[in-house]
Amino acid sequence: MTFSAIIAGETGTRAMKKRIIIYTVTLLMAMAFSLTACSGTDAQIKDIQDRGVLRVGAKVDVPRFGYLNPATNEMEGLEVDIARIIAKDILGDENAVSFFNITAQTRGPMLDNGEIDIVIATFTITEERKETFNFTRPYFTDELGYLVLADSAVVKPEDLQKKSIGVVQASTAKAALEEEIVNLGIDATIREYASYPEVKAGLLKGEVEAFVADKSILFGYLDDGARLLDAGFNPQQYGVATKKSNDKLAEHIDSIIAELEKDGKLRALKEKWKL
């Protein structure tokens, strides 16, 4: 073998080793990227993608937010639209959503036991609740108000002296109302009901003199026989909630809400639902 042939052979060997090294490094980088992507997507989001449907805890009795329209048997409202946008982002299909009727009593357990992925149901963000759930940035800001019968003698909150006031069980309204009653210096009784329609029914039957809830909720119960007082109290914000351990899912949905705010779509949705 000539000297030049030996050199050529060594050069070919070095080139082969170099290609092997490059291939190995590339493979390792690809594996690392795959692991990072998996971690970034997180099992919570991947589970939704593998299932092919986003399970959403929503209310069915709050017009303009989460409402099962009896005329169409379809869910509608601001929160329903946001849920569909989230489904479109994660699954590529805005209709890949299953809505589960929840109440203030069931939303927490259903999140914790994995029956639903998110709650978007006029769920007020509080520091206490942040200890138990993840919340996105707020998508709506509201305050509590008073709904009374159209012919009621009540024209201001102070007129509820010695009267009964209805609220929904396990909502933030009760604690806030207890504090507001003290601030107003009146003596009033708080009566709890299982749902908003039941509070409205209690108002119509004369069981309570006022129905206290978020003003946005009360707007849905306005009719010729009821009116809303001008007064309001306890400003509050609504956020999308996830199970406390589902931090990656919460971060992803928060980014969706942020984008909706940035491009004006959130404002457009509020205008659509007259909020």
C-alpha positions in Angstrom: 0.0 0.0 0.0 1.4 3.4 -1.0 1.8 6.2 1.5 -0.9 8.2 -0.3 -3.3 5.3 0.0 -2.6 5.1 3.7 -3.2 8.8 4.1 -6.4 8.5 2.1 -7.6 5.6 4.3 -6.9 7.5 7.5 -8.7 10.6 6.1 -11.7 8.4 5.2 -11.8 6.9 8.7 -11.6 10.4 10.3 -14.4 11.5 8.1 -16.5 8.5 9.0 -15.9 9.1 12.7 -16.8 12.7 12.3 -20.1 11.8 10.6 -20.8 9.3 13.4 -20.1 12.0 16.0 -22.3 14.5 14.2 -25.1 12.0 13.9 -24.9 11.0 17.6 -24.9 14.7 18.7 -27.9 15.4 16.4 -29.7 12.4 17.8 -29.1 13.4 21.4 -30.2 17.0 20.6 -33.4 15.7 19.0 -34.1 13.5 22.0 -33.5 16.4 24.4 -35.8 18.6 22.3 -38.4 15.9 22.4 -38.2 15.6 26.1 -38.3 19.4 26.5 -41.3 19.6 24.2 -43.1 16.9 26.2 -42.3 18.6 29.4 -43.4 22.0 28.0 -46.6 20.6 26.7 -47.1 18.8 29.9 -49.2 15.7 30.5 -52.2 17.8 31.3 -52.4 19.3 27.8 -51.4 16.0 26.1 -54.1 14.1 27.9 -56.7 16.6 26.5 -55.2 16.2 23.0 -55.2 12.4 23.3 -58.8 12.4 24.5 -59.8 14.8 21.7 -62.2 16.8 23.8 -61.9 19.7 26.4 -64.1 19.0 29.4 -65.4 22.3 30.7 -67.3 23.1 33.9 -69.8 25.8 33.1 -73.0 27.2 34.4 -76.2 26.7 32.5 -78.4 29.2 34.3 -76.5 32.5 33.9 -77.7 34.3 30.7 -74.9 36.0 28.7 -72.2 34.0 30.4 -73.1 30.3 30.6 -76.6 29.5 29.6 -78.4 26.4 28.1 -80.8 28.1 25.8 -84.1 26.1 26.0 -85.1 27.2 22.5 -82.0 25.7 20.9 -80.8 23.3 23.6 -77.4 24.8 22.9 -74.9 26.4 25.3 -74.2 30.1 24.8 -72.6 33.1 26.4 -69.3 34.8 26.9 -67.7 31.9 28.8 -69.0 29.4 26.3 -67.3 31.3 23.5 -64.0 31.5 25.5 -64.2 27.8 26.1 -64.5 27.1 22.4 -61.6 29.4 21.7 -59.5 27.4 24.2 -60.6 24.1 22.5 -59.7 25.5 19.1 -56.2 26.4 20.4 -55.5 23.0 22.1 -57.4 20.7 19.8 -57.8 22.6 16.5 -61.6 22.3 16.8 -63.8 24.8 18.6 -66.6 22.2 18.8 -64.3 19.7 20.6 -65.9 20.7 23.9 -68.0 18.8 26.5 -69.8 21.1 28.9 -70.6 19.9 32.4 -73.2 21.7 34.5 -71.6 22.8 37.7 -72.5 24.7 40.8 -70.6 26.5 43.5 -70.7 23.3 45.5 -69.5 20.9 42.7 -66.9 22.9 40.8 -64.0 22.2 43.2 -64.6 18.4 43.6 -65.1 17.9 39.9 -61.8 19.7 39.1 -59.9 17.8 41.8 -61.1 14.3 40.8 -60.4 14.9 37.2 -64.0 14.9 35.8 -63.4 18.3 34.1 -60.3 20.1 32.8 -61.2 23.7 33.5 -63.9 25.8 35.2 -65.1 28.9 33.4 -68.3 29.8 35.3 -68.3 33.4 36.8 -65.7 32.0 39.2 -64.4 34.9 41.3 -60.7 35.1 41.9 -59.8 35.4 45.6 -56.5 35.0 47.5 -58.1 32.2 49.5 -59.1 30.3 46.4 -55.7 30.7 44.8 -54.5 28.4 47.6 -56.7 25.7 46.1 -56.9 26.4 42.4 -54.9 27.9 39.6 -56.5 31.0 38.0 -55.8 32.8 34.8 -55.7 36.5 34.6 -59.2 37.9 34.8 -61.4 38.0 31.7 -64.2 40.0 33.3 -64.5 42.5 36.2 -67.8 42.9 38.0 -69.4 43.9 41.4 -72.2 42.6 43.5 -75.6 44.2 43.2 -79.2 44.0 44.3 -82.2 42.8 42.3 -85.7 43.7 43.8 -89.2 43.4 42.5 -90.4 46.3 40.3 -93.0 47.4 42.8 -90.8 47.0 45.9 -90.4 49.9 48.3 -86.7 49.2 48.4 -84.8 51.9 46.5 -81.5 51.7 48.3 -79.6 49.0 50.3 -80.5 50.7 53.6 -84.2 50.0 52.9 -83.4 46.3 53.5 -83.5 46.9 57.3 -85.2 43.9 58.9 -85.6 42.3 55.5 -84.4 38.9 54.0 -81.8 38.8 51.2 -81.2 35.8 49.0 -77.8 34.5 47.7 -76.5 31.3 46.2 -74.8 28.8 48.4 -71.0 28.6 48.5 -70.6 31.8 46.5 -68.5 34.8 47.6 -71.7 36.8 47.9 -72.7 35.7 51.3 -69.4 36.7 53.1 -69.3 40.0 51.2 -73.0 40.7 52.0 -72.4 40.0 55.7 -69.7 42.6 55.7 -71.8 45.1 53.7 -74.7 44.7 56.1 -72.3 45.7 58.9 -71.0 48.7 56.8 -74.6 49.8 56.1 -75.5 49.5 59.8 -78.7 47.5 59.1 -80.1 44.3 60.5 -80.9 41.9 57.6 -81.2 38.1 57.2 -79.4 36.2 54.5 -81.1 33.2 53.0 -79.2 30.8 50.8 -80.5 28.9 47.8 -78.9 26.2 45.6 -79.1 28.1 42.3 -79.8 31.5 40.8 -83.2 30.5 39.4 -84.1 29.4 42.9 -83.1 32.8 44.4 -85.2 34.5 41.7 -88.1 32.3 42.5 -87.7 33.1 46.2 -87.8 36.8 45.3 -91.0 36.3 43.3 -92.7 34.3 46.1 -91.8 37.0 48.7 -89.4 34.8 50.6 -86.7 37.5 50.2 -86.9 41.2 49.5 -83.7 41.3 47.4 -81.5 39.0 45.3 -77.8 39.7 45.7 -75.3 38.4 43.1 -72.8 39.7 40.6 -74.4 42.4 38.6 -73.6 40.7 35.3 -75.6 37.7 36.6 -78.5 39.8 37.8 -78.8 41.4 34.3 -79.9 38.0 33.1 -82.8 38.0 35.5 -84.1 41.4 34.8 -87.6 41.5 33.4 -90.7 43.7 33.6 -91.3 42.5 37.2 -87.8 43.3 38.6 -85.3 46.1 38.7 -81.7 46.6 39.7 -80.7 49.0 42.4 -78.0 51.6 41.4 -75.8 50.6 44.4 -73.0 48.0 44.1 -70.3 46.7 46.3 -67.4 44.3 46.5 -65.7 44.5 43.0 -64.5 41.1 41.8 -62.8 39.5 38.9 -63.5 36.2 37.0 -60.8 33.8 35.9 -60.5 30.4 34.3 -59.7 27.9 37.0 -57.8 24.6 36.8 -56.7 22.0 39.3 -53.9 23.3 41.5 -51.4 20.8 40.1 -52.2 21.6 36.5 -49.9 24.6 36.3 -48.8 24.1 32.7 -52.4 24.0 31.5 -53.2 27.1 33.6 -50.2 28.9 32.0 -51.2 28.0 28.5 -54.8 29.1 29.0 -53.6 32.4 30.6 -51.6 33.0 27.5 -54.8 32.5 25.4 -56.7 35.1 27.6 -53.7 37.5 27.2 -53.9 37.2 23.4 -57.6 37.7 23.4 -57.1 40.9 25.4 -54.2 42.1 23.1 -56.0 41.6 19.8 -59.3 43.1 21.0 -61.3 39.8 20.6 -62.2 39.7 24.3 -63.7 43.2 24.1 -65.6 42.2 21.0 -67.0 39.1 22.8 -68.2 41.3 25.7 -69.9 43.6 23.2 -71.5 40.6 21.5 -73.1 39.6 24.8 -73.9 43.2 25.9 -71.6 43.0 28.9 
